[in-house]
Amino acid sequence: MEQIKSRYKVEPRYITVKTTDGDTISGYVNIGIKERVSDLFTKAATQFIVLYDAEHKGASAKVLFINKNHIIWAEPEDN
């Protein structure tokens, strides 16, 4: 069976964000073809970021969609 190539580039980065309600959430974002994590916030047209394998309120392996308007700060993990 012939393999199908993905149409999307996967470039995961681990980040932590703090939201306006005081929650701190950690997980992976896919920056795809962008150069930096900050490009997700400044150059992406979408209003939401997607965190996967996220840790939030003691639960892990969650997928969360977070509205950028509700993020106070975001910190990428150094590689």
N, C-alpha and C positions, 0 to 999 in steps of 0.2 A: 504494500500500500504506500502510495506516495505521500511524503510528509507535506503538510500545509504550513507555509511560513506565516508567522504572525505579522499582522499589519501594524502592530504597535511595538515601540521600543520599550523595554522594561529596564529602568534604572532606579532601583529602590534606594531611598535615603531614610534613615531613622531620625525622627524629629520629636520634640516635645513642644506642645502648645499650651498656653493658658487662655482660658475663655473669660468672657465678661462676668460669668456667674461664679468665678473663682476656681473652677475645675482645672486640673492639670492632666493632660492626656498625652501619652507617648505612643508612637507607632510608626509605621512605614508609609511614605508617600512615593509615588512613582513620578520622577521628574521627566521621564520620557526623553524627548529630544532637547529639552531645555538644558542650559548649562549649570544652573544653580537652583537650590531650593527657593531662594527669594523670587525667582522668576514665576513660581506658582502663584505668588501673591501680587506681583506687579505686572506681569505680562500675559497671564492666562485670562481668557475672556469669561470663564465660568465663575460663578459666585461661590462655589463650594470646593473644598479640598476633600479628598478621600484618604482616610487613614485606615490601613489594614494591619492585621496582627496587633491591634491597638490594645493598650492597657488603660482601663478607666474604671474607677471605683472598685478596685479589687478584682475585676474580671479581665481576662485576657483573650486574645484571638478574636477580637471583635472587628467589624468593619464599620467605620463611622464616617458620616458625611457632615462636615462642619462648615457653617456659613462663615465666610471670611470676615464679615462685619462683626462677628462675635469673638474674634481672636484678638487678645491684647498683645501677646508676643509669641514668637516661634523661635525655637533654638534647634538647629541641626546638630547632630552628633558629629564630632570630628572623626575623620577616617584615618 
